[in-house]
Amino acid sequence: MSDFSAPSGPPPPKAPEVPPGWTARWNAEYKEWFYVNLETKQSQWERPTAPAPGHGGNSNDDGPPPYEASNNGSGPRDTKHNYDSKRGDDSNRSNPPAPYGGSGNDREDDAAMARRLQAEEDARNGRPGGGAFPSELPPQQQQQQ
């Protein structure tokens, strides 16, 4: 025996086809379909035979507007240009110039940047000497056991 039972009464019949701009809704009290104009939200018992005004039958207003490609050269373009200011040309290089005016030696540049950033952070936090953080903590009290 299952833990559920079927709903009471027969299922509603399959929804009828309606023109664009309309939807069919089942009325359980009268056991009939009624039709709703999606634009005006007005309902009626008679099945519509023509699209709702503004739905022309050919367009789907629920989707995005159509895309019209143009090749006339006007308008924005999504094109990437690799420009190397040190070389003064548009050549496509696999190694881009080092950021922040670095020399291209990544380890030395990274270490120098880390020191500079740490010094800036120490200055903001009032630690002019950049002392080690654990030494700035108050002494820990010993608990007796």
N, C-alpha and C positions, 0 to 999 in steps of 0.2 A: 504494500500500500504506500502511495506517495504522500509527501508532507504538504501537498497543495492540491487545490481543485480548480477546475476550469471556471472562468467567469460565467455568471448567469446570462442566459439568453444567447442567441446566435450572434456571430461576429457581424459587424456592418459589412455591406457589400463593398467591393473594390471601388476606390474613388474614381468618379468619372473624369474623363479628359475635359479640360477647360481651356479656353483661349488665353493668350498672354494677358497678364494684368488681373486675373481672377484666380481664386482658390476655392476648392470644394471642402465643406465641413459637414460632419455627420451630426444630426440632431437625434439624440437617443430617445427623447420624449416622443417625437412624432415618427421616428424610424425613417427619416428622409434626409436626403442631402440638401443643403442650402448653399448658396454661392455668395462669395464676398469679393467686392471690387477692392483690390489692394491699394489703389490710389485714394479712393474716397472713404473706404472702410464701411460702405453701405452693403447690406446683405439683401438677398432676394431668394425666393423659392424657385423661380424659373431658371433653367440652365441657360447661361449666356451663349450666344452663337458668334459674337464678334469680339475682337480684342477690346480691352478697356481703353478709353481715350488716352493717348500718349504712349500706348504700347504697340501700335502699328502692326504687330504680328511678325515683323522681320527682325527686330532688335531685342536684345536681352538687356534690360535696364539694370539687372542685378550685377552685371560684370563691369570691368573697367572700360573706359572709352577705347575705341579702336586705335591701333598704332599705325601711323603713316610714316614709312621710312622715306627720307629724302636724301638725295646725294648731291644737292646743289652747293654744299660747302658752307652754308650759313648755319648759325646755331652752335651750341656748345659741342665740344668733342671730348671724348674720354680717351686721351692718348697720353702715354707716359713718355717723357723725354729724360734721358740720362745725360746730365751735363756735368762735366768735370771742370770746375772753375780754375783748378791749378794748371790744367793742360789747355784750357780755352777751346775745347771742342766738344762735340756731341757724341764722342765714341762710346760704345757700350763696353765698359770694363767689368771684369768679374770682381775686382777689388775696388770698392768705392773709396773715396778719400776719407781719411780718419775724421771722426766728428770732433767738434770743439777745437779745431785747429791743432790736433795731435800730430805726432810725427809718423804715425803708422806702426810704431813699436807698441803693440797692444799691452804687453805686461807692464812696461814702464809707464805708459799713459794711464793704465788702470790704477796702478799703485799711486801715482801722483794725484789722480783725481780723488782716490779714496782718502789720501792725507788731507787734501784741500777741503773735501766735504766734512771730514771729521773735525777739522779746525773750525769750520763755520758752525757746526752743531755745538761744539764746545763753547764757542763764543756766545751763541744764543742762550745756552743754559748756564752761563755764568761760571764756566770752568776755564779760566784763561790758560792754565797750564795743561789742560787736557789730561788731568790726572786719571789714574786707573779707577774705574768705577768701584770695585770692591773696597779699595782703601778709603773711599769717601763715606762708606757706611759706618754708623756708630758701632762701637764694640758690642759684640754679642754677649749677653749675660749667660753665665754658666748655671745650669740647673743642677741642683744637688739631688742625688738618688738615694 
